[in-house]
Amino acid sequence: MKPSRWAALLTLVAVPAAGEPGAAYPEFDDPQLRLGRAVWLANCRDCHANPLSDAPQVKDKAAWAARLAKGRDTLYVHALVGFIGPAGTEMPPRGGNASLTDAEVRAAVDYMIILVTP
């Protein structure tokens, strides 16, 4: 049986455009940022690099200005325990992955700050 055109289109959508997952996101020599990148790619990218998500996007520096102004410690708390924004958008605790350690969550926040800092 020949696959439908829809099946072929869905297959194309599932293939990452940049080839290797994460290829579009920089790597750093700093061990904290290397850990943060790995955690971010595995847990945070699905929302923060997905324009269909209500999460603030890493390429939208304006969306991050007010968040960054609150300071790194506030961003850590929001990532660790969760946060519901004024528009009702929810950041789940630990990005929805309860198995992440505090250090892993903080590293992911540090990595995202590097991505969104103008």
ABEGO torsion letter per residue (X at the ends): XBBBAAAAAAAAAABBAAGBBGAABBBBABAAAAAAAAAAAAAAAAAAABAABABBBAABAAAAAAAAAAEAAAAAAAAAAEBBBAAGBBBBBGGGBAABBAAAAAAAAAAAAAAABX
